[in-house]
């Protein structure tokens, strides 16, 4: 299976977060990314897995 790749701008837009937040997820090991020279790329499947791991269950959104 060949995966679709995206840059950090596209990935942050798909997640609805800032580029800084996306890089924080990557630096924290929560989201897998790849560096090709000076370019960072993410696989669409890794982004989907990150979203599933981030899903909140019932009653868990009221943490504030």
N, CA, C and O atoms as a Tinker XYZ file with bonds, in Angstrom:
   256  protein
     1  N      0.830000   -1.175000    0.000000    73     2
     2  CA     0.000000    0.000000    0.000000    64     1     3
     3  C      0.883000    1.251000    0.000000    63     2     4     5
     4  O      1.791000    1.372000    0.822000    81     3
     5  N      0.620000    2.161000   -0.904000    73     3     6
     6  CA     1.347000    3.419000   -0.952000    64     5     7
     7  C      0.531000    4.461000   -0.208000    63     6     8     9
     8  O     -0.661000    4.634000   -0.459000    81     7
     9  N      1.181000    5.138000    0.695000    73     7    10
    10  CA     0.515000    6.113000    1.545000    64     9    11
    11  C      0.576000    7.501000    0.920000    63    10    12    13
    12  O      1.498000    7.809000    0.165000    81    11
    13  N     -0.394000    8.323000    1.232000    73    11    14
    14  CA    -0.363000    9.727000    0.820000    64    13    15
    15  C      0.455000   10.511000    1.830000    63    14    16    17
    16  O      0.330000   10.304000    3.037000    81    15
    17  N      1.287000   11.409000    1.336000    73    15    18
    18  CA     2.142000   12.237000    2.178000    64    17    19
    19  C      1.624000   13.661000    2.173000    63    18    20    21
    20  O      0.998000   14.098000    1.207000    81    19
    21  N      1.886000   14.389000    3.260000    73    19    22
    22  CA     1.498000   15.798000    3.321000    64    21    23
    23  C      2.546000   16.575000    4.093000    63    22    24    25
    24  O      3.289000   16.018000    4.900000    81    23
    25  N      2.590000   17.868000    3.832000    73    23    26
    26  CA     3.485000   18.758000    4.560000    64    25    27
    27  C      2.859000   19.196000    5.871000    63    26    28    29
    28  O      1.717000   18.852000    6.177000    81    27
    29  N      3.618000   19.954000    6.635000    73    27    30
    30  CA     3.137000   20.380000    7.946000    64    29    31
    31  C      1.963000   21.356000    7.845000    63    30    32    33
    32  O      1.077000   21.349000    8.700000    81    31
    33  N      1.951000   22.189000    6.812000    73    31    34
    34  CA     0.832000   23.130000    6.657000    64    33    35
    35  C     -0.470000   22.383000    6.423000    63    34    36    37
    36  O     -1.477000   22.666000    7.072000    81    35
    37  N     -0.455000   21.432000    5.499000    73    35    38
    38  CA    -1.657000   20.653000    5.223000    64    37    39
    39  C     -2.089000   19.845000    6.439000    63    38    40    41
    40  O     -3.276000   19.783000    6.760000    81    39
    41  N     -1.125000   19.227000    7.113000    73    39    42
    42  CA    -1.445000   18.410000    8.287000    64    41    43
    43  C     -2.053000   19.254000    9.401000    63    42    44    45
    44  O     -3.034000   18.844000   10.022000    81    43
    45  N     -1.482000   20.428000    9.661000    73    43    46
    46  CA    -2.034000   21.272000   10.724000    64    45    47
    47  C     -3.431000   21.772000   10.356000    63    46    48    49
    48  O     -4.295000   21.886000   11.225000    81    47
    49  N     -3.658000   22.069000    9.077000    73    47    50
    50  CA    -5.002000   22.477000    8.641000    64    49    51
    51  C     -5.997000   21.338000    8.803000    63    50    52    53
    52  O     -7.130000   21.564000    9.229000    81    51
    53  N     -5.594000   20.123000    8.471000    73    51    54
    54  CA    -6.501000   18.978000    8.600000    64    53    55
    55  C     -6.851000   18.719000   10.055000    63    54    56    57
    56  O     -7.965000   18.296000   10.361000    81    55
    57  N     -5.906000   18.970000   10.956000    73    55    58
    58  CA    -6.170000   18.769000   12.378000    64    57    59
    59  C     -6.871000   19.970000   13.008000    63    58    60    61
    60  O     -7.452000   19.856000   14.087000    81    59
    61  N     -6.818000   21.114000   12.341000    73    59    62
    62  CA    -7.410000   22.323000   12.898000    64    61    63
    63  C     -6.582000   22.918000   14.020000    63    62    64    65
    64  O     -7.125000   23.508000   14.955000    81    63
    65  N     -5.260000   22.763000   13.928000    73    63    66
    66  CA    -4.349000   23.290000   14.943000    64    65    67
    67  C     -3.300000   24.166000   14.262000    63    66    68    69
    68  O     -3.184000   24.166000   13.036000    81    67
    69  N     -2.548000   24.903000   15.054000    73    67    70
    70  CA    -1.476000   25.722000   14.507000    64    69    71
    71  C     -0.272000   24.849000   14.151000    63    70    72    73
    72  O     -0.159000   23.710000   14.603000    81    71
    73  N      0.610000   25.399000   13.343000    73    71    74
    74  CA     1.848000   24.684000   13.005000    64    73    75
    75  C      2.677000   24.426000   14.254000    63    74    76    77
    76  O      3.345000   23.398000   14.366000    81    75
    77  N      2.630000   25.366000   15.190000    73    75    78
    78  CA     3.372000   25.201000   16.447000    64    77    79
    79  C      2.829000   24.002000   17.235000    63    78    80    81
    80  O      3.607000   23.223000   17.785000    81    79
    81  N      1.511000   23.852000   17.291000    73    79    82
    82  CA     0.915000   22.707000   17.988000    64    81    83
    83  C      1.288000   21.403000   17.296000    63    82    84    85
    84  O      1.606000   20.413000   17.954000    81    83
    85  N      1.249000   21.404000   15.963000    73    83    86
    86  CA     1.620000   20.204000   15.215000    64    85    87
    87  C      3.055000   19.800000   15.535000    63    86    88    89
    88  O      3.332000   18.626000   15.783000    81    87
    89  N      3.957000   20.762000   15.531000    73    87    90
    90  CA     5.363000   20.458000   15.837000    64    89    91
    91  C      5.521000   19.975000   17.269000    63    90    92    93
    92  O      6.396000   19.158000   17.554000    81    91
    93  N      4.687000   20.471000   18.170000    73    91    94
    94  CA     4.708000   20.002000   19.556000    64    93    95
    95  C      4.295000   18.537000   19.635000    63    94    96    97
    96  O      4.898000   17.765000   20.381000    81    95
    97  N      3.268000   18.143000   18.871000    73    95    98
    98  CA     2.853000   16.741000   18.826000    64    97    99
    99  C      3.977000   15.865000   18.283000    63    98   100   101
   100  O      4.207000   14.762000   18.779000    81    99
   101  N      4.676000   16.360000   17.261000    73    99   102
   102  CA     5.784000   15.608000   16.664000    64   101   103
   103  C      6.937000   15.508000   17.662000    63   102   104   105
   104  O      7.460000   14.419000   17.901000    81   103
   105  N      7.336000   16.649000   18.246000    73   103   106
   106  CA     8.450000   16.662000   19.201000    64   105   107
   107  C      8.155000   15.818000   20.433000    63   106   108   109
   108  O      9.067000   15.236000   21.020000    81   107
   109  N      6.884000   15.747000   20.829000    73   107   110
   110  CA     6.492000   14.970000   22.001000    64   109   111
   111  C      6.320000   13.481000   21.723000    63   110   112   113
   112  O      6.026000   12.705000   22.632000    81   111
   113  N      6.506000   13.081000   20.454000    73   111   114
   114  CA     6.388000   11.665000   20.114000    64   113   115
   115  C      4.960000   11.186000   19.950000    63   114   116   117
   116  O      4.719000    9.986000   19.824000    81   115
   117  N      4.010000   12.108000   19.950000    73   115   118
   118  CA     2.611000   11.718000   19.792000    64   117   119
   119  C      2.238000   11.487000   18.334000    63   118   120   121
   120  O      1.301000   10.746000   18.036000    81   119
   121  N      2.968000   12.119000   17.432000    73   119   122
   122  CA     2.674000   12.061000   16.005000    64   121   123
   123  C      3.965000   11.784000   15.251000    63   122   124   125
   124  O      4.965000   12.473000   15.448000    81   123
   125  N      3.943000   10.783000   14.396000    73   123   126
   126  CA     5.123000   10.404000   13.630000    64   125   127
   127  C      5.280000   11.299000   12.410000    63   126   128   129
   128  O      4.314000   11.569000   11.695000    81   127
   129  N      6.502000   11.756000   12.181000    73   127   130
   130  CA     6.808000   12.574000   11.008000    64   129   131
   131  C      8.177000   12.148000   10.480000    63   130   132   133
   132  O      8.946000   11.485000   11.176000    81   131
   133  N      8.464000   12.533000    9.257000    73   131   134
   134  CA     9.708000   12.175000    8.596000    64   133   135
   135  C     10.378000   13.426000    8.067000    63   134   136   137
   136  O      9.708000   14.326000    7.561000    81   135
   137  N     11.701000   13.490000    8.182000    73   135   138
   138  CA    12.450000   14.615000    7.645000    64   137   139
   139  C     13.208000   14.135000    6.419000    63   138   140   141
   140  O     13.969000   13.169000    6.473000    81   139
   141  N     12.978000   14.837000    5.304000    73   139   142
   142  CA    13.685000   14.575000    4.059000    64   141   143
   143  C     14.461000   15.843000    3.742000    63   142   144   145
   144  O     13.923000   16.774000    3.142000    81   143
   145  N     15.719000   15.877000    4.143000    73   143   146
   146  CA    16.492000   17.105000    4.004000    64   145   147
   147  C     15.942000   18.142000    4.964000    63   146   148   149
   148  O     15.929000   17.926000    6.176000    81   147
   149  N     15.485000   19.274000    4.425000    73   147   150
   150  CA    14.924000   20.332000    5.259000    64   149   151
   151  C     13.404000   20.264000    5.343000    63   150   152   153
   152  O     12.784000   21.102000    5.997000    81   151
   153  N     12.801000   19.283000    4.691000    73   151   154
   154  CA    11.346000   19.192000    4.593000    64   153   155
   155  C     10.813000   18.126000    5.556000    63   154   156   157
   156  O     11.372000   17.033000    5.652000    81   155
   157  N      9.739000   18.450000    6.263000    73   155   158
   158  CA     9.072000   17.491000    7.148000    64   157   159
   159  C      7.803000   17.034000    6.458000    63   158   160   161
   160  O      7.021000   17.849000    5.967000    81   159
   161  N      7.602000   15.729000    6.424000    73   159   162
   162  CA     6.408000   15.146000    5.799000    64   161   163
   163  C      5.755000   14.187000    6.784000    63   162   164   165
   164  O      6.416000   13.572000    7.621000    81   163
   165  N      4.435000   14.079000    6.658000    73   163   166
   166  CA     3.656000   13.170000    7.488000    64   165   167
   167  C      2.836000   12.270000    6.589000    63   166   168   169
   168  O      2.362000   12.692000    5.534000    81   167
   169  N      2.669000   11.025000    7.012000    73   167   170
   170  CA     1.818000   10.105000    6.267000    64   169   171
   171  C      0.376000   10.296000    6.703000    63   170   172   173
   172  O      0.092000   10.493000    7.884000    81   171
   173  N     -0.517000   10.237000    5.748000    73   171   174
   174  CA    -1.944000   10.379000    6.043000    64   173   175
   175  C     -2.399000    9.321000    7.050000    63   174   176   177
   176  O     -3.198000    9.620000    7.938000    81   175
   177  N     -1.907000    8.105000    6.924000    73   175   178
   178  CA    -2.311000    7.032000    7.848000    64   177   179
   179  C     -1.852000    7.318000    9.277000    63   178   180   181
   180  O     -2.562000    6.988000   10.227000    81   179
   181  N     -0.663000    7.933000    9.445000    73   179   182
   182  CA    -0.199000    8.295000   10.789000    64   181   183
   183  C     -1.080000    9.379000   11.385000    63   182   184   185
   184  O     -1.361000    9.366000   12.584000    81   183
   185  N     -1.519000   10.325000   10.547000    73   183   186
   186  CA    -2.409000   11.383000   11.011000    64   185   187
   187  C     -3.751000   10.798000   11.457000    63   186   188   189
   188  O     -4.302000   11.212000   12.477000    81   187
   189  N     -4.270000    9.842000   10.698000    73   187   190
   190  CA    -5.536000    9.194000   11.050000    64   189   191
   191  C     -5.409000    8.410000   12.354000    63   190   192   193
   192  O     -6.319000    8.435000   13.183000    81   191
   193  N     -4.287000    7.716000   12.539000    73   191   194
   194  CA    -4.062000    6.979000   13.790000    64   193   195
   195  C     -3.970000    7.938000   14.979000    63   194   196   197
   196  O     -4.504000    7.654000   16.052000    81   195
   197  N     -3.297000    9.067000   14.788000    73   195   198
   198  CA    -3.198000   10.080000   15.835000    64   197   199
   199  C     -4.591000   10.582000   16.222000    63   198   200   201
   200  O     -4.896000   10.741000   17.404000    81   199
   201  N     -5.420000   10.825000   15.229000    73   199   202
   202  CA    -6.788000   11.277000   15.506000    64   201   203
   203  C     -7.560000   10.241000   16.312000    63   202   204   205
   204  O     -8.261000   10.594000   17.260000    81   203
   205  N     -7.443000    8.983000   15.953000    73   203   206
   206  CA    -8.162000    7.926000   16.681000    64   205   207
   207  C     -7.665000    7.817000   18.118000    63   206   208   209
   208  O     -8.465000    7.627000   19.033000    81   207
   209  N     -6.357000    7.935000   18.328000    73   207   210
   210  CA    -5.806000    7.871000   19.689000    64   209   211
   211  C     -6.245000    9.071000   20.522000    63   210   212   213
   212  O     -6.298000    8.994000   21.749000    81   211
   213  N     -6.559000   10.178000   19.855000    73   211   214
   214  CA    -6.932000   11.408000   20.550000    64   213   215
   215  C     -8.425000   11.499000   20.846000    63   214   216   217
   216  O     -8.876000   12.438000   21.502000    81   215
   217  N     -9.180000   10.536000   20.368000    73   215   218
   218  CA   -10.631000   10.559000   20.549000    64   217   219
   219  C    -10.982000   10.467000   22.033000    63   218   220   221
   220  O    -10.432000    9.646000   22.768000    81   219
   221  N    -11.903000   11.321000   22.452000    73   219   222
   222  CA   -12.366000   11.323000   23.830000    64   221   223
   223  C    -13.607000   10.454000   23.965000    63   222   224   225
   224  O    -14.463000   10.424000   23.081000    81   223
   225  N    -13.688000    9.759000   25.069000    73   223   226
   226  CA   -14.869000    8.977000   25.369000    64   225   227
   227  C    -15.905000    9.842000   26.075000    63   226   228   229
   228  O    -15.632000   10.998000   26.399000    81   227
   229  N    -17.082000    9.294000   26.314000    73   227   230
   230  CA   -18.138000   10.025000   26.986000    64   229   231
   231  C    -17.681000   10.538000   28.350000    63   230   232   233
   232  O    -17.075000    9.806000   29.132000    81   231
   233  N    -17.980000   11.800000   28.619000    73   231   234
   234  CA   -17.675000   12.387000   29.909000    64   233   235
   235  C    -16.246000   12.867000   30.080000    63   234   236   237
   236  O    -15.907000   13.421000   31.126000    81   235
   237  N    -15.403000   12.668000   29.083000    73   235   238
   238  CA   -14.003000   13.037000   29.236000    64   237   239
   239  C    -13.670000   14.447000   28.735000    63   238   240   241
   240  O    -12.557000   14.927000   28.952000    81   239
   241  N    -14.599000   15.101000   28.083000    73   239   242
   242  CA   -14.343000   16.442000   27.558000    64   241   243
   243  C    -14.461000   17.511000   28.635000    63   242   244   245
   244  O    -13.980000   18.629000   28.448000    81   243
   245  N    -15.077000   17.194000   29.730000    73   243   246
   246  CA   -15.286000   18.171000   30.800000    64   245   247
   247  C    -14.128000   18.118000   31.789000    63   246   248   249
   248  O    -14.296000   17.701000   32.935000    81   247
   249  N    -12.930000   18.553000   31.327000    73   247   250
   250  CA   -11.748000   18.481000   32.170000    64   249   251
   251  C    -11.336000   19.857000   32.689000    63   250   252   253
   252  O    -10.399000   19.956000   33.481000    81   251
   253  N    -12.016000   20.913000   32.262000    73   251   254
   254  CA   -11.622000   22.267000   32.696000    64   253   255
   255  C    -12.365000   22.699000   33.910000    63   254   256
   256  O    -12.153000   23.807000   34.402000    81   255
